Amino acid sequence: MSAPATAVRDRPDAGREPGIGSRLGWGVSDTVVLTRRNLVKYVRIPESLFFSSVQPVMFVLLFRYVFGGAIRTPGVSYVNYLIPGIFVQTMAFGAVNTSIGLAEDLQKGIIERFRALPMARSSVLTARTLADLLRNVVVAVLIAAVGFAVGFRIETNVLAFLAGVGLILVFAYALSWGFAVIGLFAPNSETAQVMSFPVLFPLTFASSAFVPVQSMPSWLRGFASHQPVSVVVDAARALMVGGPTTSLVWQSVAWSVGIVLVLAPLAVHRYRTST
Amino acid sequence: MTYAIEANELAKRFKGGVVALDGVSFAVEPGTVFGLLGPNGAGKTTVVRILTTILAADTGWAKVLGHDVGREPDLVRRLFGLAGQYAAVDENLTGRENLVMVGRLNHLTRREAAVRAAELLEEFELVEAADRTLKTYSGGMRRRIDLAAALVTRPGVLFLDEPTTGLDPQSRAGLWAVIESLVGSGTTVLLTTQYLEEADRLASRVAVVDHGRVISQGTPAELKAALGATVLAVGLHDAATAEQAERALAPLSDKSPHLSGTSVELPVDGGPKVAMEALRVLDQLGIEPVTFVLREPSLDDVFLALTGRSAEAGSDPQGRDLVTEPRAASGGEARR
């Protein structure tokens, strides 16, 4: 008796190994399919829409109108100081979705099912981080709209402003790989979220995002002025509202690249070995 | 003879030294249903995870349609479908979107994936629900769409990990019918189950798994023959009477009775005839049973016969804990 004929029917690729070319093509195709799947969730779940849109708007309003009056920002209006910071804070928060999404997929067993499909191994992580990058692009548009509505004005030029937004998106993408590591270690999505915030809070709030670091006590100032979020905020702020940019831009690119170089292999390793 | 599925001395130990599999071997003939029967934590799911390339065995080897799962995982993944207890489909997508996604991830073209999805929705009577998100689906519908997803590529081999656990009887019967028709069209099925009834109904051969080992293997008829066709279960007023009844009933069967608390269970061959004798014997002793039932043997009975302990119990007489399934151990609520 031999294997049943049904084994290979309707499977043009079954029974032979694909070449390098089609492997690459499939890797791209798998990533596109999964990215779309990840994005659908953001559109269809009201809670995620809320966190994506309402929360950053509240932060803008809170700092612009409630706290803003008490914060001194020499040489720049507070709204112009704030909006670049809000961009970074919101997109860093957005990167947490990577950890939540991965933990949820692991928890529900859908990643287990993906592992049994003849798809590219890498596509689960690339699609997840890519989806969160695209989601952040939408959020960026929203923050820009709200920012302009509450009085933010570009003091440089539109290209520099866009470069600033791009710099922040690249940084948030890098953070996604870090949060991917957390998501792959967390037993479920709630824990992933809880595990992410102790990393996120000091990074976003002990930074130059909302207040000048000079106003902080000296023990905190050292951390606050050199940690990556401040570097990216300062770079984006310089690009959007003026100031020396070159060194800051290179520093923030270096941070983003460095984070990916260290944490992406860690995430991939964890993904491969966790079963 | 080329087997559709072969497992040879599969062993797997998890972190912390937990032995999940301790040398599991079996072979499945093409076009048949093979049942892995055992309690929670016996190692059934670990076997399926190894056969579907999700997990690597520490030692031993396995083949699907003649291809080694460890050496040619990419190729093997194109040969089988997998569906399970935890309907691993995306609840934010519609039924149709789920099927198309799985088709695309199997590298069907967009068109092929759409056509196949429509066919499957029709076959599984999900046309009306096709464009609703899975959140609105019932448990039975989710299992159906999960099974449909496993069939997108018309695989020659289908792995079903506890396909009906947690389903209501009607949904269960529906799934059984689907599985039977698949086998009728030549698919080879390996299914794991905790239900003897399910293995009996669907499988042509069954391996009983316990503590990561195959403790018995054969046709369902052979398994039951080793056990007795039916089980006579008698409930008594108190434990002392139960012991008395156990002694009195023991000679009625060549299998040994099992006493637990106030009830006695006896695997018997000639059901009604033995029942009449049993009532007579009890009456002579002046024992009046509280309950008196002749029933089909369950997995529990098979376990009692094979291991001397209940399948439901958490540990065996030596006090060893049952091996927990890997995901449950590491993932907490993950797959419960």
Chai-1 contact restraints between the chains, C-beta under 6 A:
chainA,res_idxA,chainB,res_idxB,connection_type,confidence,min_distance_angstrom,max_distance_angstrom,comment,restraint_id
A,M1,B,M1,contact,1.0,0.0,6.0,A-B,restraint_1
A,M1,B,P30,contact,1.0,0.0,6.0,A-B,restraint_2
A,S2,B,T2,contact,1.0,0.0,6.0,A-B,restraint_3
A,A3,B,T2,contact,1.0,0.0,6.0,A-B,restraint_4
A,A3,B,L65,contact,1.0,0.0,6.0,A-B,restraint_5
A,P4,B,P30,contact,1.0,0.0,6.0,A-B,restraint_6
A,P4,B,G31,contact,1.0,0.0,6.0,A-B,restraint_7
A,P4,B,G156,contact,1.0,0.0,6.0,A-B,restraint_8
A,P4,B,G186,contact,1.0,0.0,6.0,A-B,restraint_9
A,T6,B,G156,contact,1.0,0.0,6.0,A-B,restraint_10
A,T6,B,G186,contact,1.0,0.0,6.0,A-B,restraint_11
A,A7,B,L65,contact,1.0,0.0,6.0,A-B,restraint_12
A,A7,B,G156,contact,1.0,0.0,6.0,A-B,restraint_13
A,R9,B,R154,contact,1.0,0.0,6.0,A-B,restraint_14
A,D10,B,R154,contact,1.0,0.0,6.0,A-B,restraint_15
A,R11,B,T153,contact,1.0,0.0,6.0,A-B,restraint_16
A,D13,B,H107,contact,1.0,0.0,6.0,A-B,restraint_17
A,A14,B,R78,contact,1.0,0.0,6.0,A-B,restraint_18
A,W26,B,H107,contact,1.0,0.0,6.0,A-B,restraint_19
A,D30,B,L105,contact,1.0,0.0,6.0,A-B,restraint_20
A,V33,B,M101,contact,1.0,0.0,6.0,A-B,restraint_21
A,V33,B,R104,contact,1.0,0.0,6.0,A-B,restraint_22
A,V33,B,L105,contact,1.0,0.0,6.0,A-B,restraint_23
A,R37,B,M101,contact,1.0,0.0,6.0,A-B,restraint_24
A,V40,B,N92,contact,1.0,0.0,6.0,A-B,restraint_25
A,K41,B,N92,contact,1.0,0.0,6.0,A-B,restraint_26
A,R44,B,N92,contact,1.0,0.0,6.0,A-B,restraint_27
A,Q107,B,A334,contact,1.0,0.0,6.0,A-B,restraint_28
A,G109,B,Y86,contact,1.0,0.0,6.0,A-B,restraint_29
A,G109,B,A88,contact,1.0,0.0,6.0,A-B,restraint_30
A,G109,B,R335,contact,1.0,0.0,6.0,A-B,restraint_31
A,I110,B,A88,contact,1.0,0.0,6.0,A-B,restraint_32
A,R113,B,A88,contact,1.0,0.0,6.0,A-B,restraint_33
A,R115,B,I54,contact,1.0,0.0,6.0,A-B,restraint_34
A,A116,B,T52,contact,1.0,0.0,6.0,A-B,restraint_35
A,A116,B,I54,contact,1.0,0.0,6.0,A-B,restraint_36
A,A116,B,L82,contact,1.0,0.0,6.0,A-B,restraint_37
A,L117,B,L105,contact,1.0,0.0,6.0,A-B,restraint_38
A,P118,B,R77,contact,1.0,0.0,6.0,A-B,restraint_39
A,P118,B,R78,contact,1.0,0.0,6.0,A-B,restraint_40
A,M119,B,L105,contact,1.0,0.0,6.0,A-B,restraint_41
A,P187,B,G331,contact,1.0,0.0,6.0,A-B,restraint_42
A,P187,B,G332,contact,1.0,0.0,6.0,A-B,restraint_43
A,T275,B,L55,contact,1.0,0.0,6.0,A-B,restraint_44
